[in-house]
Amino acid sequence: MKRMQIPVKKDFLLSLRAGDHVLLSGDILTARDQAHKKLVSLLKEGKKVPIDLRQAVIYYCGTTPTPKGKIIGSCGPTTASRMDSFTPFLMSHGLRCMIGKGDRSDKVISSIRRHKGIYFVTYGGCGAYLNKKVLAQKPIAFRTFGPEAIYKLTVKDFPVIVAVDSKGKSVF
């Protein structure tokens, strides 16, 4: 098991291999379909986006409502292929790290290899377990999108597996 502190050091990313188990600690950003579409739209219009893509670890997740007395509701991963049409463009603007579930298209794998990125998977169906790894949450952007808004999650020992490494090798 490897440990990764966010923000990520480039050398550490390059050392990861498909199949490595990693515990993430630091801030990750949730973003799903609508947030991805909006980020791409803003960039294409030449406008500033509300997050630093170069430092971001984007978690494809839409949280459920937060129960009273809890930090966050269930926060399991969303199927990553739903973001495949946006990913190469966002990677060309600095995105390097993503977390989701399921495999990625050849076009995304090629972009990961070209931009020396990484794609992690985490455990689908385990949102109630994963929420125990979240120390804090804060809305960052696109609040009107509800659960598809961008949230900053501060995590400790958040479990992921390297699904596609910076050389384009995939566990799938």
Residue, then its C-alpha position, 0 to 999 in steps of 0.5 A: m500500500k502506498r500513501m499519496q499526499i495531495p497536492v501530488k508530486k509529479d515524480f510520485l505520479l510517474s512512479l505509480r503502476a497499474g494495480d498499485h493500491v494507494l491511500l490518498s490524503g488531502d483535498i480532492l474535488t468532486a465533479r460529474d457530468q454537468a460540472h465537466k460540461k461547464l468547465v469545458s464551456l468556460l475554457k472554450e469561451g476563454k473564461k477563468v475556471p473556478i478550480d486549478l486543474r493543474q493541482a486538482v484530483i477530480y473524483y467522479c462523485g455526486t454525494t447524497p444529502t448529508p445526514k444530521g451530525k455527519i460530515i457527508g452523505s454517501c459518496g461513492p464513485t460514478t462511472a468514469s466513462r460518462m466523463d470521457s468526452f470531456t477528459p482529453f480537453l481538460m487534461s490538455h488544460g492541466l488535469r492529471c488525476m481522476i478517480g472513478k469506477g470502470d474503464r476508460s476509452d482508448k482516447v482517454i488512455s492515450s490522453i493520460r499517457r500523453h499528459k503523464g496523468i493517472y486514473f484511479v478507481t475506488y470501490g463502487g457500492c461502498g459510498a457509506y464506507l468511503n464517507k468515513k474517509v472524508l474529514a470535511q466538505k465544502p461547496i466550491a462551484f456551480r452550487t445550482f447543480g446540486p449533487e453535481a456541483i463541485y465540492k472540495l472533500t478533505v480526505k484521509d487514507f481514501p482507498v484507490i487503485v491505479a487503474v491507468d498509469s502514466k504509461g497508459k497501462s490499464v488494469f482493465 
